[in-house]
């Protein structure tokens, strides 16, 4: 079974509108971290936002917010006021592990990504 | 320079060549990673180094050989590659304390490798 599922291969959004990119995850760990990255056509993976499994509030970073629904195991990314520069691939990723057993064992598992296209 | 840098950005090599990819991080992190990103496949972790010690090797063929001389530098030595090894190779670094957001991995721009 996939650990990270992104069901939207591609999305379109009008400039200045908000868009939600879906991500569901599968883990039996109680402690885990969820990340969203943006990958423009240049290739670099740019970190956007982080949500810890014990965080009670949804994470926000500027125009990015994470709609975290723990019971549903979903961590959707919301981009408000879309800009042309937001056109890129977006990846959801998860790091499992409780953080106390030593460094080096916290692999990131990535989803297949969603290609977002912002229309002028 | 700041962040994570990778050289070269593009590389074309024949199957009998030997080449190396270089990664350098200026973030003071203690863990470094190599990932492979092929078309239409999720990002695959290849190797993890923490404090210069290799801690993960995800069943990577021996034609890929990593080297980590110090916490700031990571190399991927390539030899007798196959055409299916053509991909974007991404390097990342992190604090790897396992404490949450502080353990975020930061990526370099990648090396786009083509094997002929």
Boltz contact constraints between the chains, C-beta under 6 A:
constraints:
  - contact:
      token1: [A, 43]
      token2: [B, 88]
      max_distance: 6.0
  - contact:
      token1: [A, 43]
      token2: [B, 109]
      max_distance: 6.0
  - contact:
      token1: [A, 43]
      token2: [B, 110]
      max_distance: 6.0
  - contact:
      token1: [A, 44]
      token2: [B, 109]
      max_distance: 6.0
  - contact:
      token1: [A, 45]
      token2: [B, 107]
      max_distance: 6.0
  - contact:
      token1: [A, 47]
      token2: [B, 104]
      max_distance: 6.0
  - contact:
      token1: [A, 50]
      token2: [B, 101]
      max_distance: 6.0
  - contact:
      token1: [A, 52]
      token2: [B, 100]
      max_distance: 6.0
  - contact:
      token1: [A, 99]
      token2: [B, 98]
      max_distance: 6.0
  - contact:
      token1: [A, 99]
      token2: [B, 99]
      max_distance: 6.0
  - contact:
      token1: [A, 103]
      token2: [B, 50]
      max_distance: 6.0
  - contact:
      token1: [A, 103]
      token2: [B, 96]
      max_distance: 6.0
  - contact:
      token1: [A, 104]
      token2: [B, 48]
      max_distance: 6.0
  - contact:
      token1: [A, 104]
      token2: [B, 50]
      max_distance: 6.0
  - contact:
      token1: [A, 104]
      token2: [B, 55]
      max_distance: 6.0
  - contact:
      token1: [A, 106]
      token2: [B, 98]
      max_distance: 6.0
  - contact:
      token1: [A, 107]
      token2: [B, 45]
      max_distance: 6.0
  - contact:
      token1: [A, 110]
      token2: [B, 42]
      max_distance: 6.0
  - contact:
      token1: [A, 110]
      token2: [B, 43]
      max_distance: 6.0
  - contact:
      token1: [A, 112]
      token2: [B, 42]
      max_distance: 6.0
